[in-house]
Amino acid sequence: MRSRAVRAILCGVLSLTLCSGGFVERAAAQAPAPSQPPPDGYAITVTVPVVSVDVVITDDNGNYLSGLKKENFRILEDGVPQTVGNFESGQGPFTIVLLAEYSKLAYGYFLYKATNWAYAFLRQLQPQDWIALASFDTRPHIEVDFTHNPNEIARGLAGMYLPFYSESNLFDAVVDTLDRMKEIKGRKAILVLASGVDTFSRINLNTVLQRLKENDVTIFCVGVGESGFGSNGNMTYLQAQNQLRTFASMSGGRAWFPRFDGEIPAIMADVASSLRNQYSLAYTPANTKPDGKYRRIKVELVERDGKPLNVLDAKGKRVNVRIFARQGYQAPSSNIN
């Protein structure tokens, strides 16, 4: 399995490759050339931050709310309304890393669930979607580099049957994957299939939460231990479950903790549908101070006149909506490059 990952690194046949331990953005080849300094050799570049916010709207029954316009969204940053610049909606492709726990902690029952539930997600992919497979035990591993071909991921999953270590270093794996995906553009996400237990990571939970504040990657979590040690009120698992929920909520994703395999097809369809029904918004913050502080984001739905948007069902009855979006972002500590 590890030799497969090495071959993926060496061959370079994909337009998104692995380089220096990280994923390289597919569009890197299209990036503009860096500006040349003036003749005296000095140049100061002032960076104006743009904040991207991917938003998913559902009603209480889980139905996705489509057809909204730019004027239906109001974004507040630390309570201050912002001017939405870019706005996109639609069923475009996405980029996702399938991150599966692969340790003796999950060996047998949990590992079986993680790998088999991953197959259910592969059935949700469309030809233009990018997907990679990563696993983690004592450290994260790239099992299959980004590809459009779900069969390559399936072959990678088929080889995940004999873990070597008992550690499940979830925190290290999540941060490593976030860092690798930071420069990828467009809809991007991590689907975590894990118990949520962290045994011996080098970094702590606070570091993970800090990285989440610095990234715009959406995290979806599916807990694989609910019907095992999670069903008896085990405190370790309750903590693990809360950690997965936090990863999802901070990044604008969702978390599920199924007890039965029969729930999985609908959950995996929900993950894919969430990505395909995202509204992508962007704004330039009114607060231009490069203070490095965490700024909280709130997304509201409004009518053209600014009043709260009334959402009606097919019978004309008002329904409640749920808004999934990242909770905030880390402001830069300097705007000079």
C-alpha positions as CSV (number, residue, x, y, z in Angstrom):
1,M,0.0,0.0,0.0
2,R,2.8,2.4,0.9
3,S,4.5,1.5,-2.4
4,R,1.4,2.5,-4.2
5,A,1.5,6.0,-2.6
6,V,5.2,6.3,-3.6
7,R,4.4,5.4,-7.2
8,A,1.7,8.1,-7.1
9,I,4.3,10.6,-6.0
10,L,6.8,9.7,-8.6
11,C,4.7,9.2,-11.6
12,G,3.2,12.7,-11.8
13,V,0.5,11.6,-14.2
14,L,-2.2,13.5,-12.5
15,S,-2.6,17.2,-12.9
16,L,-2.7,17.5,-9.1
17,T,0.4,15.9,-7.8
18,L,2.2,15.4,-4.5
19,C,5.2,17.6,-3.9
20,S,7.3,18.2,-0.8
21,G,4.8,16.4,1.3
22,G,1.8,18.5,0.2
23,F,-0.9,18.6,-2.5
24,V,-0.1,21.1,-5.3
25,E,-3.0,23.1,-6.6
26,R,-4.3,21.9,-10.0
27,A,-4.5,25.5,-11.2
28,A,-0.9,26.4,-10.3
29,A,0.2,26.1,-13.9
30,Q,-2.3,28.8,-14.8
31,A,-1.3,31.2,-12.0
32,P,0.0,34.6,-13.2
33,A,3.8,35.1,-13.1
34,P,5.0,37.1,-10.1
35,S,5.4,40.8,-10.6
36,Q,8.9,42.0,-11.2
37,P,10.5,44.5,-8.8
38,P,11.2,48.0,-10.0
39,P,14.7,48.9,-11.2
40,D,15.9,49.8,-7.8
41,G,15.2,46.3,-6.5
42,Y,12.5,47.1,-4.0
43,A,8.9,46.3,-4.1
44,I,6.1,46.4,-1.5
45,T,2.9,44.4,-2.1
46,V,-0.1,45.2,0.0
47,T,-2.5,42.2,0.2
48,V,-6.2,42.9,0.5
49,P,-7.8,39.9,2.1
50,V,-10.9,38.2,0.6
51,V,-12.9,36.0,2.8
52,S,-14.7,33.0,1.1
53,V,-17.7,31.5,2.7
54,D,-19.5,28.4,1.4
55,V,-23.1,28.1,2.6
56,V,-25.5,25.2,2.6
57,I,-29.2,25.8,3.4
58,T,-31.6,23.1,4.4
59,D,-35.1,23.0,6.0
60,D,-35.9,21.0,9.1
61,N,-36.6,17.9,6.9
62,G,-33.1,18.0,5.3
63,N,-34.3,19.4,1.9
64,Y,-31.8,21.7,0.2
65,L,-32.9,25.2,-0.5
66,S,-31.9,26.2,-4.0
67,G,-32.6,29.2,-6.2
68,L,-31.4,31.8,-3.8
69,K,-29.9,35.0,-5.2
70,K,-27.0,37.1,-4.0
71,E,-29.3,39.6,-2.5
72,N,-30.9,36.9,-0.3
73,F,-27.6,36.6,1.7
74,R,-26.4,38.9,4.5
75,I,-23.0,38.3,6.0
76,L,-22.1,39.7,9.4
77,E,-18.5,39.8,10.6
78,D,-18.3,40.4,14.3
79,G,-21.9,41.8,14.0
80,V,-21.0,44.3,11.2
81,P,-22.8,43.8,7.8
82,Q,-20.4,43.1,4.9
83,T,-20.8,43.7,1.2
84,V,-21.0,40.4,-0.7
85,G,-18.8,40.5,-3.8
86,N,-18.5,37.2,-5.6
87,F,-21.5,34.8,-5.6
88,E,-21.9,31.4,-7.2
89,S,-24.4,28.6,-7.0
90,G,-24.9,25.4,-8.8
91,Q,-23.9,21.8,-9.1
92,G,-20.3,22.2,-9.9
93,P,-17.5,19.6,-9.2
94,F,-15.7,19.4,-5.9
95,T,-12.4,18.3,-4.5
96,I,-12.5,15.9,-1.5
97,V,-10.1,13.9,0.6
98,L,-11.4,10.7,2.1
99,L,-9.6,10.4,5.4
100,A,-10.0,7.0,7.1
101,E,-8.8,5.7,10.4
102,Y,-6.5,2.8,9.8
103,S,-5.2,1.5,13.1
104,K,-5.5,-1.5,15.3
105,L,-7.7,0.6,17.5
106,A,-10.3,0.4,14.7
107,Y,-9.2,-3.0,13.5
108,G,-12.0,-5.5,12.7
109,Y,-15.4,-4.0,13.5
110,F,-14.5,-0.2,13.1
111,L,-12.1,-0.6,10.3
112,Y,-14.6,-2.7,8.4
113,K,-17.2,0.0,8.8
114,A,-14.8,2.8,7.7
115,T,-13.7,1.1,4.5
116,N,-17.2,-0.2,3.6
117,W,-18.9,3.1,4.2
118,A,-16.3,4.7,2.0
119,Y,-17.5,2.6,-0.9
120,A,-20.9,4.1,-0.4
121,F,-19.5,7.6,-0.9
122,L,-17.7,6.6,-4.2
123,R,-21.1,5.9,-5.7
124,Q,-22.0,9.6,-5.2
125,L,-19.1,10.9,-7.3
126,Q,-19.5,12.5,-10.8
127,P,-16.8,12.4,-13.5
128,Q,-15.4,15.8,-12.9
129,D,-15.0,15.4,-9.1
130,W,-11.5,15.1,-7.6
131,I,-11.0,12.6,-4.8
132,A,-8.0,11.3,-2.9
133,L,-7.7,8.6,-0.2
134,A,-5.6,9.2,2.9
135,S,-5.4,7.1,6.1
136,F,-3.9,7.6,9.5
137,D,-2.4,5.5,12.3
138,T,0.8,6.9,14.0
139,R,0.9,9.4,11.1
140,P,-1.1,10.3,8.0
141,H,-0.5,8.4,4.7
142,I,-1.5,9.2,1.1
143,E,-2.9,6.0,-0.1
144,V,-4.2,7.3,-3.5
145,D,-3.4,10.7,-4.9
146,F,-6.2,12.9,-6.4
147,T,-8.0,11.2,-9.3
148,H,-11.3,11.4,-11.2
149,N,-11.5,7.6,-11.2
150,P,-13.4,6.1,-8.2
151,N,-12.0,2.7,-9.0
152,E,-8.5,3.8,-8.0
153,I,-9.9,4.8,-4.6
154,A,-11.7,1.5,-4.4
155,R,-8.5,-0.4,-5.0
156,G,-6.8,1.6,-2.3
157,L,-9.6,0.8,0.2
158,A,-9.3,-2.9,-0.7
159,G,-5.7,-2.8,0.5
160,M,-6.6,-1.4,3.9
161,Y,-7.1,-4.6,5.8
162,L,-4.0,-5.1,8.0
163,P,-3.0,-2.1,10.1
164,F,0.4,-2.2,11.7
165,Y,0.0,0.2,14.7
166,S,-2.5,0.7,17.5
167,E,-2.3,4.5,17.5
168,S,-5.0,6.6,16.0
169,N,-3.5,10.1,15.7
170,L,-6.5,11.9,14.4
171,F,-5.3,15.5,15.3
172,D,-2.1,15.1,13.3
173,A,-4.0,13.7,10.3
174,V,-6.6,16.4,10.2
175,V,-4.0,19.2,10.4
176,D,-1.8,17.5,7.8
177,T,-4.7,17.2,5.4
178,L,-5.9,20.8,6.0
179,D,-2.4,22.1,5.3
180,R,-2.1,20.1,2.1
181,M,-5.5,21.4,0.8
182,K,-5.0,25.1,1.8
183,E,-4.2,26.4,-1.7
184,I,-6.7,24.3,-3.6
185,K,-9.5,26.5,-5.1
186,G,-13.2,25.9,-5.4
187,R,-15.4,23.5,-3.5
188,K,-13.2,21.4,-1.2
189,A,-13.8,19.2,1.7
190,I,-12.5,16.4,3.9
191,L,-14.7,13.4,4.7
192,V,-13.4,11.9,8.0
193,L,-14.4,8.3,8.7
194,A,-13.1,7.6,12.2
195,S,-13.9,6.7,15.8
196,G,-12.9,10.3,16.8
197,V,-10.5,9.0,19.4
198,D,-7.0,10.5,19.4
199,T,-4.3,8.4,21.1
200,F,-0.9,10.0,20.7
201,S,-0.8,13.0,18.3
202,R,2.1,15.3,18.5
203,I,-0.3,18.3,18.4
204,N,-3.2,19.0,20.7
205,L,-6.9,19.8,20.1
206,N,-6.3,23.6,20.4
207,T,-3.8,23.4,17.5
208,V,-6.4,21.7,15.3
209,L,-9.0,24.3,16.1
210,Q,-6.5,27.0,15.3
211,R,-5.8,25.4,11.9
212,L,-9.6,25.3,11.2
213,K,-9.8,29.0,11.8
214,E,-7.1,29.5,9.2
215,N,-8.6,27.3,6.5
216,D,-11.7,27.4,4.3
217,V,-11.9,23.6,3.9
218,T,-15.3,22.0,4.9
219,I,-15.1,19.0,7.1
220,F,-17.7,16.2,7.2
221,C,-17.4,13.6,9.9
222,V,-18.9,10.1,10.1
223,G,-18.3,8.4,13.4
224,V,-17.7,4.7,13.0
225,G,-17.9,3.7,16.7
226,E,-21.5,4.6,17.7
227,S,-22.8,1.1,17.7
228,G,-19.7,-0.2,19.5
229,F,-18.2,1.5,22.5
230,G,-20.3,4.7,21.9
231,S,-23.6,3.0,22.7
232,N,-22.8,2.4,26.4
233,G,-22.0,6.0,27.4
234,N,-18.2,5.5,27.2
235,M,-16.7,8.8,28.3
236,T,-13.7,8.5,25.9
237,Y,-16.1,8.1,23.0
238,L,-18.3,10.9,24.1
239,Q,-15.3,13.2,24.0
240,A,-14.3,11.8,20.6
241,Q,-17.8,12.4,19.3
242,N,-17.7,16.0,20.5
243,Q,-14.4,16.6,18.8
244,L,-15.8,15.4,15.5
245,R,-18.8,17.6,15.9
246,T,-16.6,20.6,16.6
247,F,-14.5,20.0,13.5
248,A,-17.6,19.9,11.4
249,S,-19.5,22.9,12.9
250,M,-16.4,25.2,12.8
251,S,-15.8,24.5,9.1
252,G,-19.4,24.6,8.0
253,G,-19.8,20.9,7.6
254,R,-21.9,18.3,9.4
255,A,-21.3,15.2,11.6
256,W,-23.2,11.9,11.7
257,F,-23.0,9.0,14.2
258,P,-24.9,6.2,12.6
259,R,-25.8,3.0,14.6
260,F,-26.8,0.9,11.6
261,D,-25.3,0.3,8.2
262,G,-28.6,1.0,6.6
263,E,-28.2,4.7,7.5
264,I,-25.0,5.0,5.4
265,P,-26.3,5.4,1.8
266,A,-28.4,8.4,2.9
267,I,-25.6,10.0,4.9
268,M,-23.1,9.7,2.0
269,A,-25.6,11.1,-0.4
270,D,-26.0,14.0,2.0
271,V,-22.3,14.7,2.0
272,A,-22.2,14.9,-1.8
273,S,-25.4,16.9,-1.9
274,S,-24.1,19.4,0.6
275,L,-21.1,20.0,-1.6
276,R,-23.2,20.3,-4.8
277,N,-25.7,22.6,-3.2
278,Q,-23.2,25.1,-1.7
279,Y,-23.6,28.8,-2.3
280,S,-20.1,30.3,-2.6
281,L,-19.9,33.8,-1.4
282,A,-16.9,36.1,-1.0
283,Y,-16.4,39.6,0.6
284,T,-13.6,42.0,1.4
285,P,-13.8,42.7,5.2
286,A,-14.8,46.2,6.2
287,N,-12.4,45.8,9.1
288,T,-9.0,46.2,7.4
289,K,-6.9,46.0,10.5
290,P,-4.2,43.3,10.2
291,D,-4.6,42.4,13.9
292,G,-4.4,38.6,13.6
293,K,-7.6,38.2,15.5
294,Y,-10.4,35.6,15.0
295,R,-13.4,37.2,13.5
296,R,-16.8,35.5,13.7
297,I,-19.0,35.1,10.7
298,K,-22.8,34.9,10.7
299,V,-24.9,34.3,7.6
300,E,-28.5,35.4,7.4
301,L,-31.2,35.0,4.8
302,V,-33.1,38.2,3.9
303,E,-35.6,39.5,1.4
304,R,-34.7,42.3,-1.0
305,D,-35.8,44.9,1.6
306,G,-33.5,43.4,4.2
307,K,-36.3,41.7,6.3
308,P,-35.8,38.0,7.3
309,L,-36.5,35.7,4.4
310,N,-39.7,33.7,4.7
311,V,-39.3,30.2,3.3
312,L,-42.5,28.3,2.4
313,D,-43.1,24.7,1.6
314,A,-45.1,23.3,-1.3
315,K,-48.3,23.9,0.7
316,G,-47.4,27.5,1.4
317,K,-46.6,26.8,5.1
318,R,-43.6,28.6,6.6
319,V,-40.6,26.3,7.4
320,N,-37.5,26.7,9.5
321,V,-34.2,26.6,7.8
322,R,-30.7,25.5,8.9
323,I,-27.6,27.4,7.7
324,F,-24.3,25.6,7.5
325,A,-21.3,27.9,7.1
326,R,-17.8,28.4,8.6
327,Q,-18.0,30.1,12.0
328,G,-15.2,32.6,11.4
329,Y,-11.7,33.1,10.1
330,Q,-8.3,34.3,11.3
331,A,-7.4,37.8,10.2
332,P,-3.9,38.3,8.8
333,S,-1.3,39.7,11.2
334,S,0.1,41.8,8.4
335,N,-1.0,43.0,5.0
336,I,2.4,43.7,3.6
337,N,4.3,41.1,1.6
